[in-house]
Amino acid sequence: MTLVASVSSSRFSPGQVIMTCGVEDLALRGRLNPVSYLRRHLNGDWGDLSDDDKRLNNAALKSGEDRLFSSYQVKPDLKLWIITEWDRSVTTLLLPNEY
């Protein structure tokens, strides 16, 4: 499954975007629209993180030296994580149990 999200108005480039089998399965079954969460991540909406973790992400965004991490509570029983590597080469969408 290919993810397409506009990166023209994003705060950073995601590099190659990949998703785990678990995310792909949920998307194919209509239980998750990963594109909307990817857009949020790329725009610096880090989701359900503490203020300290959000500050760390914002600092990493400026320095380019650390990973960017977002966490979204999609449904009571469904959480999505998005991780962009420190060099912005790859962004991975995954379920917490796939980490």
HUFEN-V976176 format. One record per residue. PHI is phi as a letter, one per 40 degrees, with the letter a starting at -180 (NA if undefined). NEAR is the number of other ideal C-beta (glycine too) atoms within 12 Angstrom. D_LAST is the distance of its C-alpha to the last C-alpha in whole Angstrom. Layout:
# HUFEN-V976176
PHI:NEAR:D_LAST  PHI:NEAR:D_LAST
This chain:
# HUFEN-V976176
NA:20:20  b:13:21  c:28:20  b:12:23  b:26:23  c:15:26  b:23:25  c:10:29  b:12:29  c:24:25  c:24:25  a:27:23  c:23:22  c:33:19  g:21:19  c:18:18  b:33:16  b:25:14  b:34:12  c:25:10  c:17:12  c:25:11  c:35:12  d:22:15  c:19:16  c:27:16  c:27:18  c:15:21  c:13:21  g:9:22  c:18:20  a:30:18  b:25:20  c:39:17  c:25:20  c:22:21  c:35:18  c:36:17  d:29:21  d:27:21  d:38:18  c:32:20  c:25:23  g:25:22  c:23:21  c:32:18  g:27:18  c:21:17  b:25:17  c:13:20  c:11:22  c:11:22  c:20:18  c:21:20  c:16:23  c:21:20  c:32:19  c:21:22  c:17:23  c:27:21  c:28:22  c:15:26  c:16:25  g:18:22  b:14:21  b:21:18  c:29:14  b:43:15  b:32:12  b:38:13  b:29:13  b:30:15  c:16:16  c:27:17  a:12:19  d:6:19  b:13:17  a:24:15  b:27:12  b:39:11  b:35:9  b:46:11  b:34:10  b:36:13  c:24:14  d:20:17  c:19:19  g:26:19  c:18:18  a:21:15  b:35:13  b:33:10  b:45:10  a:31:7  c:29:7  d:22:6  c:14:6  b:20:4  c:16:0
